């Protein structure tokens, strides 16, 4: 009996010991995990922190002039460099209440959140972006098509897209030097005739060219910018010729025949005298009286002719009817006798 009790007691003790060991092992592992996951203060201090990545920043056009002096000097005389200081812009901007939205195109590096900007005018970094880190090793980026210009010149690029130039893919840079903003030729006519070589054979182009007009005088004729709002006025980049183009030069003669005749070397002729006018009136009255008399004669002649024809036709019709009546009466008499 004692042996059975000892065996049972041994089994429970063994179970208790194994259970206690496993419980202690689980607690030890759970306590060891946080210590292993968290580095010590010494280790954290010894680990080097990664340096922040350098980002491009605006440095100003004077910095660009250090290497690109010739381009900078050319740009200094353009409307881009004077986009903010121009009296025309300052007047329009004041009329618009000095709106911050205007500064997005008339300054460089404008921040809508703060209303601040890096530099006045459209500078190098307006088109090329802020100075790249380690430039010139890293080149300055630029968008090589009209979308770069469209950020500010939306009205112009919309006109251009509707034109044949836009449909043919002839971009802004094809005609304009982006740094000087001048045409890529000595004159506007030289620029246009690079592609349009046969325009001088037509009367319109020939006569206007002989008068010293440029292609743009007619094909880019526009109204004054003061008639529009906010400076977003038409610039004539549809290249179509409308009536406004003619009126710009011919506004004093476009509706005046005598002046046009004098300019063309012709004369309008002398005015007729009073006696000549009276004679013309008398001649016209005589013609009217003659026509009235002829009309009366034709009326009477028609009546006479109608009366004669009516007598003849009416007489024949009456004779035929009377003969028909007599024939019917004879037949009726014959039937009675029988």
C-alpha positions in Angstrom: 0.0 0.0 0.0 2.9 2.4 0.9 4.5 1.6 -2.4 1.5 2.7 -4.4 1.3 5.9 -2.4 5.0 6.6 -2.9 4.6 6.1 -6.7 1.6 8.4 -6.9 3.4 11.0 -4.9 6.5 10.7 -7.1 4.4 11.2 -10.2 2.8 14.4 -8.9 6.2 15.8 -7.9 7.6 15.0 -11.3 4.6 16.8 -12.9 5.0 19.8 -10.6 8.8 20.0 -11.3 8.3 19.9 -15.1 5.5 22.4 -15.0 7.5 24.7 -12.8 10.5 24.4 -15.2 8.4 25.2 -18.3 6.8 28.1 -16.5 10.2 29.5 -15.5 11.5 29.0 -19.0 8.6 30.9 -20.6 9.0 33.8 -18.2 12.7 33.9 -18.9 12.2 34.0 -22.7 9.5 36.7 -22.4 11.8 38.9 -20.3 14.7 38.3 -22.6 12.9 39.5 -25.8 12.6 43.3 -25.0 16.2 43.4 -23.8 17.3 41.9 -27.1 15.1 44.1 -29.3 16.1 47.5 -27.7 19.7 48.5 -28.3 21.7 49.8 -25.5 22.4 53.6 -25.1 26.0 53.0 -26.0 25.0 51.2 -29.2 22.6 53.9 -30.2 25.2 56.5 -29.7 27.7 54.6 -31.8 25.4 54.2 -34.8 26.0 57.1 -37.3 22.9 59.1 -38.5 22.4 59.3 -42.3 23.0 62.8 -43.7 19.9 64.7 -45.1 19.6 64.6 -48.9 20.5 68.0 -50.4 17.7 69.6 -52.5 17.9 72.2 -55.2 17.5 75.8 -54.1 17.1 79.2 -55.7 20.4 81.1 -55.9 19.5 84.0 -58.1 20.4 85.1 -61.7 23.6 86.8 -60.5 25.0 83.3 -59.7 24.2 82.1 -63.2 26.0 85.1 -64.6 29.2 83.9 -63.2 29.5 81.3 -65.9 26.9 82.4 -68.5 27.6 86.1 -68.7 26.8 86.5 -72.4 23.4 84.9 -72.0 22.7 86.8 -68.8 23.6 90.1 -70.5 21.2 89.3 -73.4 18.5 88.4 -71.0 18.8 91.6 -69.0 17.3 93.6 -72.0 14.3 91.4 -72.4 10.7 91.6 -71.2 11.3 88.5 -69.1 13.8 90.3 -66.9 11.5 93.3 -66.6 8.3 91.2 -66.1 7.9 92.7 -62.5 9.5 96.1 -62.9 7.7 97.0 -66.1 5.4 100.1 -65.7 2.8 98.3 -67.8 2.7 95.4 -65.3 2.8 97.6 -62.3 -0.2 99.6 -63.6 -2.2 96.5 -64.4 -1.2 94.8 -61.2 -2.4 97.8 -59.2 -5.7 97.7 -61.0 -6.0 94.0 -60.0 -5.5 94.9 -56.3 -1.9 93.6 -56.3 -3.1 90.0 -56.5 -0.6 87.3 -55.5 -1.7 85.2 -58.4 0.1 87.6 -60.8 3.4 86.9 -59.0 3.3 83.3 -60.1 4.4 84.5 -63.6 6.1 87.8 -62.9 8.5 86.6 -60.2 10.8 83.6 -59.7 10.3 81.0 -57.0 6.9 82.3 -55.8 5.4 80.4 -52.9 1.6 80.7 -52.8 1.6 79.6 -49.1 3.7 82.5 -47.9 3.3 85.0 -50.7 7.1 85.3 -50.9 9.4 84.9 -53.9 13.1 84.4 -54.7 13.6 87.1 -57.3 11.7 89.7 -59.3 11.1 89.0 -63.0 11.3 85.8 -65.1 14.9 84.7 -64.4 17.0 81.7 -65.4 15.5 79.6 -62.6 11.9 80.4 -63.8 12.5 78.1 -66.8 15.4 75.9 -65.7 14.2 75.4 -62.1 16.2 76.0 -58.9 19.9 75.4 -59.0 20.7 71.8 -59.1 23.1 70.4 -56.4 26.6 70.0 -57.7 25.9 72.0 -60.9 27.4 72.0 -63.6 28.0 68.3 -63.0 24.3 67.9 -62.8 22.7 69.8 -65.7 19.8 72.3 -65.3 16.6 70.7 -66.6 14.3 72.5 -69.1 11.1 71.4 -70.8 11.8 71.4 -74.6 8.3 72.2 -75.9 5.5 74.7 -75.7 4.2 73.4 -72.3 7.0 75.3 -70.6 5.8 78.6 -72.1 2.1 77.7 -71.5 2.6 78.0 -67.8 2.4 81.8 -68.1 1.5 82.4 -71.8 -1.7 80.4 -71.8 -3.6 82.7 -74.1 -0.8 82.8 -76.6 -0.3 79.0 -76.6 -4.1 78.5 -76.9 -4.1 80.7 -80.0 -1.0 78.8 -81.3 -2.6 75.4 -80.9 -5.6 76.6 -83.0 -3.2 77.8 -85.8 -1.6 75.8 -88.6 1.7 76.2 -86.8 0.4 74.4 -83.8 -1.2 71.7 -85.9 2.1 71.2 -87.7 4.0 71.0 -84.4 6.1 74.1 -84.9 6.9 75.0 -81.3 7.7 78.4 -79.7 11.4 77.8 -79.9 11.2 77.3 -83.6 10.6 81.0 -84.1 11.7 82.6 -80.8 15.1 82.6 -79.2 14.3 81.7 -75.5 17.0 83.9 -74.0 16.7 87.0 -76.1 13.0 86.5 -77.0 13.9 87.8 -80.5 12.9 86.1 -83.7 15.4 83.6 -85.0 16.2 85.8 -88.0 17.2 89.4 -88.7 13.6 90.5 -89.5 10.1 89.0 -89.1 9.8 88.7 -92.9 13.1 86.7 -93.0 11.8 84.4 -90.3 8.5 83.8 -92.1 10.0 83.3 -95.6 12.1 80.4 -94.2 9.0 78.3 -94.8 6.6 80.6 -96.7 8.7 81.3 -99.8 6.0 81.9 -102.4 3.8 84.5 -100.7 5.2 87.5 -102.6 3.6 86.2 -105.9 0.1 87.2 -104.7 -1.3 90.7 -105.2 -2.1 91.2 -101.5 1.3 90.1 -100.2 3.2 91.9 -103.0 1.6 95.3 -102.6 1.8 95.3 -98.8 5.4 94.2 -98.9 6.3 97.0 -101.3 4.8 99.4 -98.8 7.3 98.2 -96.2 4.9 96.1 -94.1 6.1 93.1 -92.2 4.1 89.8 -92.2 3.2 90.3 -88.5 1.6 93.7 -89.3 -1.4 91.8 -90.8 -1.1 88.2 -89.6 -0.6 89.2 -86.0 -2.7 92.3 -85.8 -4.3 92.7 -82.4 -6.1 95.3 -80.3 -4.4 97.3 -77.5 -3.9 95.4 -74.3 -5.8 98.1 -72.4 -9.1 96.7 -73.8 -8.6 93.4 -71.9 -8.5 92.4 -68.3 -5.6 91.1 -66.3 -3.0 91.3 -69.0 -4.2 88.1 -70.7 -4.8 89.7 -74.0 -4.7 88.3 -77.5 -1.3 88.2 -79.2 -2.2 87.2 -82.7 -0.7 83.8 -82.7 -3.5 82.3 -84.7 -1.8 84.1 -87.7 -5.2 84.6 -89.3 -6.0 88.0 -91.0 -9.3 89.5 -90.0 -11.0 92.8 -90.6 -9.2 94.4 -87.6 -6.0 94.0 -89.5 -7.3 96.2 -92.4 -8.9 98.7 -90.1 -5.7 99.3 -88.2 -4.3 101.0 -91.3 -7.3 101.8 -93.4 -9.7 103.1 -90.8 -10.0 106.5 -92.5 -10.6 105.1 -96.0 -12.2 101.7 -95.6 -15.7 103.2 -95.9 -14.9 106.4 -98.0 -15.0 105.8 -101.8 -13.8 109.2 -102.9 -10.7 108.9 -100.7 -9.9 105.4 -102.0 -10.2 106.5 -105.6 -7.9 109.5 -105.0 -5.3 107.2 -103.3 -5.5 104.8 -106.3 -4.9 107.6 -108.9 -8.5 107.6 -110.1 -11.0 110.5 -110.1 -14.6 110.3 -109.1 -15.7 112.6 -112.0 -17.4 116.0 -112.0 -21.0 116.5 -110.8 -23.6 117.1 -113.6 -25.1 120.7 -113.9 -28.6 121.7 -113.0 -29.6 122.1 -116.7 -28.3 118.6 -117.5 -30.4 117.2 -114.6 -33.5 119.0 -115.8 -33.0 117.7 -119.4 -32.7 114.2 -118.0 -35.9 114.6 -116.1 -37.8 115.8 -119.2 -36.5 112.9 -121.2 -37.7 110.5 -118.6 -41.1 112.2 -118.4 -41.5 111.9 -122.2 -40.6 108.2 -122.1 -43.2 107.7 -119.4 -45.9 109.5 -121.4 -45.0 107.5 -124.5 -45.3 104.2 -122.6 -48.6 105.2 -121.1 -50.0 106.1 -124.6 -48.8 102.8 -126.0 -50.5 101.0 -123.1 -53.8 102.7 -123.8 -53.7 101.8 -127.5 -52.9 98.2 -126.7 -55.9 98.2 -124.3 -58.4 99.5 -127.0 -57.0 97.2 -129.6 -57.4 94.2 -127.4 -61.1 95.2 -126.6 -61.9 95.5 -130.4 -60.2 92.2 -131.2 -62.1 90.5 -128.4 -65.5 91.9 -129.5 -65.0 90.7 -133.1 -63.9 87.2 -132.0 -66.8 87.1 -129.6 -69.4 88.0 -132.3 -68.1 85.3 -134.6 -67.8 82.5 -132.1 -71.0 83.5 -130.4 -72.9 83.5 -133.7 -71.6 80.1 -134.7 -72.5 78.7 -131.2 -76.0 80.1 -131.5 -76.6 78.6 -135.0 -75.4 75.2 -133.8 -77.8 75.2 -130.8 -80.8 76.3 -132.9 -80.1 73.6 -135.5 -80.0 71.0 -132.6 -83.4 72.2 -131.3 -85.0 72.0 -134.7 -83.7 68.5 -135.1 -85.2 67.4 -131.8 -88.6 69.0 -132.6 -88.8 67.2 -136.0 -88.2 63.8 -134.3 -90.9 64.5 -131.8 -93.5 65.4 -134.5 -92.6 62.2 -136.4 -93.3 60.0 -133.4 -96.7 61.7 -132.8 -97.9 61.1 -136.5 -97.0 57.4 -136.2 
